[in-house]
Amino acid sequence: MKVNITILVENTTPMPGFYGEYGFAALVTVDEQTYLFDTGSADALFQNAAAAGIDLSRIDDLIISHGHFDHTGGVMGFLKTGPKKIYAHSNLYIPRYVVLGEYKKEIGVSFSPREIKSQGAEFICTDGFTEISPGVFVTGQIPRKNDYEDVGGSFFVYEGERLVPDTIADDMSMVINHPEGLIIISGCAHAGIINTITYAQEKMGQEKILAFIGGTHLGGASEDRMNRTVEALQGIDLEKLVACHCTGFDPMVKLRNALGDKLVKGEVAMNFQF
């Protein structure tokens, strides 16, 4: 099995001609099959794909990690490049908000099921752990089993007329069962990076993590959560952690100090081959 992963959207980039943008997207090729994982928040996906010489019209499969704008902002533009299959949780379209004191902002997807259908896309609901091609899986809803990981922010949804905390149940990751270990691609890991890893290990019966690539949503994590996360990661057979997007500067430093060269700061145009 040959796996090639290119980060197309991330907050920052070290490469001239490429653009940083708040959000995440990655191009994932497993042997001859190519997937787009998330789409970023605006148009960096298209600029960066062009800069990398990637023809998005040749990609048929889109995996959406969860229903936040910074992972779905490029969906409609991507669908205009041709018929697609979309793998996502059934909660994708729920209106969502971030609330900080008096500040409230809608942060959900900007499109409707009707708009998706109008572009000829096939929506495939993956609420549970699902194999989408040989050796390639999406987790669906990830169980929250530990007592220190939370969704990582003040996220809310409406229950009737009342705002209630959003558990972001639709948060899911991509898992590739590589012969040398599992490769996990995450949008934000709102379910928790440790919950995500342990669920993938449990479902695949594979302990070795060849790579975890994507957002970790540790920005703003408490000291207790960071300490317990670091301790858990040190106990995992982990070869590479490419932390992106919503990890935060201080958590990135703590992870680097704890994991050494296993920790890589993910940025636009980075490519990983396994």
Buried (B, 14 or more C-beta within 10 A) or exposed (E): BEBBBBBBBBBBBEBEEBBBBBBBBBBBBBEEBBBBBBBBBBBBBBBBBEBBEBEBEEBBBBBBBBBBBBBBBBBBBBBEBBEBBBBBBBBBBBEBBBBEEEEEEEBBBEBEEEBBEEBEBEBBBBBEBBEBEEBBBBBBBBEBEBEBBBBBBBBBBEEEEEEEEBBBBBBBBBBBBBEEBBBBBBBBBBBBBBBBBBBBBEBBEBEBBBBBBBBBBBBEBEEEBBBBBBEBBEEBEBBBBBBBBBBBEEBBEBBBEBBEEBBBBBBBBBEBEB
